[in-house]
Amino acid sequence: MNSTDFQEFWSLVVEVWTNGFLGIDIGQIIIALAIFLFFILIRNLFTRIILNRIEKFASRTETTLDDTIVDALQNPVRFIPVVLGIFLATSYLELSEEVQVFATSLNKSLIAFTIFWALYRIAEPLSALFDRVDNVLTVSMIQWLSKAIKVSFALLGAATILEIWGIQVGPLIAGLGLFGVAVALGAQDLFKNLIAGLFIIGERRFNPGDWVLVKGVVEGTVEEIGFRTTTIRQFDKAPVYVPNAKLSDNAVTNFSRMTHRRIKWVIGLEYGSTAKQLNAVRDGIESYLSSNKDYVQPEETTSFVRIDQFSDSSIDVLLYCFTHTTNWLEWLEIKEKLLLEIKQLVEDAGTGFAFPSRSLYLEAIGDELEVAPLHIEANTKNESK
């Protein structure tokens, strides 16, 4: 190998080194990669320094809103060194005009992505501001607004990036019109449930945490009102995902909005009870209700105790009253005390509770052919609820 051949080989090496990839000097590519890797390595340090400064500033304020915003911004802030690394690396390279256009679009896209990602992340903490107008907006409305804002930021970010790459969003949407019609026809239930959800929130039928009953569908506590379905957790702790249309079209009983809770009993006393005993039981129950602060008084709402009717096996006393509390466990406790009080009043009056009974009559025919009626009473308890 003579000197001429070596020079030719070296010329080829220099040419390959100079032109490299897409006409870019390989040395520049290596340095550009080193710049990018440097920013990747210092990403944690950069994030820690920036976030520590922001957290110190946020800790001086009384509100916790800025603290939640700082937590939400952690991932977007960690992505900033990556964007800087790519920008400085592409800026260092001597690119052709076409490649430079691509690099510029890439950098703009990354910047737009970071900005809208940050906005998307802080949308949820900022929704706490809506709590200040809770007298106007319900919890469900606030949840829907938070979701709508997040979706809006995601769509705006996608549209911005498409515009950066020269893709016009308007004609694209118009071109998808026919496709959208086809999708809409196939997704009628989806839109029906979405509109039903808007009506549920607008009418304020119920809010998360309410105890509701939809006959033939579900009974339980509302957890979340979504765009398509509402999550209701039954009392056995199993979640049920009910389409919003069913909740909008059917009658919904909201037990959480009861002003009072009702007690309605029919107390059956024995037929052998005297009028004095019946009055004693009735007056005793009335006195107990009027002196107990747990019960709503008759002047506030309908409440009474009356000897009601002669039934097949008992003389019935109708008890109709309301408690102040609507809490189920507290109501059960109050009802238990009332039951024990009625039991004591019946015993003190010297009578008893009746139960379903039958009377059988047998005829005994003696030697003198006289008919002697024999009365036998057979009692059978009714154990059903």
FENZIWO-V789526 format. One record per pair of residues at least 4 apart in sequence whose ideal C-beta (glycine too) atoms are under 7 Angstrom apart, sorted by the first residue. I is the first residue (numbers start at 1). GAP is how many residues later the second one is. If there is no record, write none. Layout:
# FENZIWO-V789526
i	gap
I	GAP
I	GAP
This chain:
# FENZIWO-V789526
i	gap
1	4
1	5
3	4
4	4
5	4
6	4
7	4
8	4
9	4
10	4
11	4
12	4
13	4
14	4
15	4
17	8
17	9
17	10
18	7
19	4
20	4
20	5
20	6
20	9
21	8
22	77
23	73
24	4
24	5
24	69
24	70
24	71
26	4
27	4
28	4
28	64
28	65
28	66
29	4
30	4
31	4
31	61
32	4
32	57
32	60
32	61
33	4
34	4
35	4
35	50
35	53
35	54
35	57
36	4
36	49
36	50
36	53
37	4
38	4
39	4
39	42
39	43
39	45
39	46
40	41
40	42
40	45
42	4
42	39
43	4
43	35
43	38
43	39
44	4
45	4
46	4
46	35
47	4
47	30
47	31
48	4
49	4
50	4
50	27
51	4
51	19
51	23
51	26
52	4
53	4
54	4
54	16
55	4
55	15
58	8
58	9
58	12
61	5
64	4
65	4
65	60
65	63
66	4
67	4
68	4
68	57
69	4
69	53
69	56
72	49
72	50
72	52
72	53
73	4
73	45
73	48
73	49
74	4
75	4
76	38
76	41
76	42
76	45
79	4
79	35
80	4
80	34
81	4
82	4
83	4
83	27
83	28
83	31
84	4
85	4
86	4
86	21
86	24
87	4
87	20
88	4
90	13
90	17
95	4
95	5
95	8
96	4
97	4
98	4
99	4
100	4
101	4
102	4
103	4
104	4
105	4
105	59
105	60
106	4
107	4
108	4
108	56
109	4
109	52
109	55
110	4
111	4
112	4
112	45
112	48
112	49
112	52
113	4
113	44
113	48
114	4
115	4
116	4
116	37
116	40
116	41
116	44
117	4
118	4
119	4
119	34
120	30
120	33
120	34
122	4
123	4
123	23
123	26
123	27
123	30
124	22
124	26
127	15
127	18
127	19
130	7
130	12
130	15
131	11
133	4
137	4
137	5
138	63
138	66
138	69
139	4
139	68
139	69
140	4
140	61
140	67
140	68
140	85
141	4
141	60
142	4
143	4
144	4
144	57
145	4
146	4
147	4
148	4
149	4
150	4
151	4
152	4
153	4
154	4
155	4
156	4
157	4
158	4
159	4
159	10
160	4
161	4
162	5
162	7
163	4
163	6
167	5
168	4
169	4
170	4
171	4
172	4
176	4
177	4
178	4
179	4
180	4
181	4
182	4
183	4
184	7
187	4
188	4
189	4
190	4
190	38
191	4
192	4
192	53
193	4
193	35
193	36
193	50
193	51
193	52
194	4
194	33
194	34
195	4
196	4
196	48
196	49
196	51
196	52
197	4
197	28
197	30
197	47
198	4
199	4
199	49
200	5
200	25
200	44
200	47
200	48
201	24
205	47
205	49
206	4
206	6
206	16
206	46
206	48
207	15
208	14
208	15
208	16
208	17
209	12
209	13
210	12
210	44
210	46
211	10
211	44
211	45
212	10
212	20
212	40
212	41
212	42
212	43
213	6
213	40
213	42
214	4
214	32
214	33
214	36
214	38
215	36
217	25
217	29
217	33
218	14
218	16
218	22
218	24
219	15
220	12
220	13
220	14
220	15
220	20
221	11
221	12
222	8
222	10
223	8
223	9
223	10
224	6
224	7
225	5
226	4
226	5
228	15
228	16
229	12
229	13
229	14
229	15
230	12
230	14
230	17
231	8
231	10
232	8
232	10
233	4
233	6
234	4
234	6
242	4
242	5
244	4
245	4
246	4
247	5
258	68
260	36
260	41
260	62
260	63
260	64
260	66
261	61
261	62
261	64
261	65
261	70
262	60
263	56
263	58
263	60
263	72
263	75
264	56
265	54
266	50
266	52
267	49
267	50
267	52
267	75
268	43
268	46
268	48
268	85
268	86
269	4
269	9
269	12
269	45
269	46
269	48
269	77
269	82
269	84
269	85
270	44
270	81
270	82
270	84
271	43
271	44
271	83
273	4
273	5
273	42
273	78
275	4
276	4
277	4
277	72
277	73
277	74
278	4
278	29
278	37
279	4
280	4
280	69
281	4
281	36
281	64
281	65
281	68
282	4
282	23
282	25
282	35
283	4
284	4
284	61
285	4
285	20
285	34
285	57
285	60
286	4
286	19
287	4
288	4
288	53
289	6
289	14
289	32
290	7
294	29
294	30
294	40
295	26
295	27
295	28
296	4
296	5
296	7
296	26
296	27
296	28
297	6
298	5
298	6
301	21
302	18
303	17
303	18
303	19
304	16
305	12
305	14
306	12
307	8
307	10
308	8
308	9
308	10
309	7
310	5
311	5
313	41
313	42
313	43
313	44
314	40
323	8
323	11
325	5
325	6
325	9
327	4
328	4
329	4
330	4
331	4
332	4
333	4
334	4
335	4
336	4
337	4
338	4
339	4
340	4
341	4
342	4
343	4
344	4
345	4
346	5
346	6
346	7
355	24
355	26
355	27
356	24
356	26
357	20
357	22
357	23
358	20
359	16
359	18
360	16
360	18
361	12
361	14
362	12
362	14
363	8
363	10
364	8
364	10
365	4
365	6
366	4
366	6
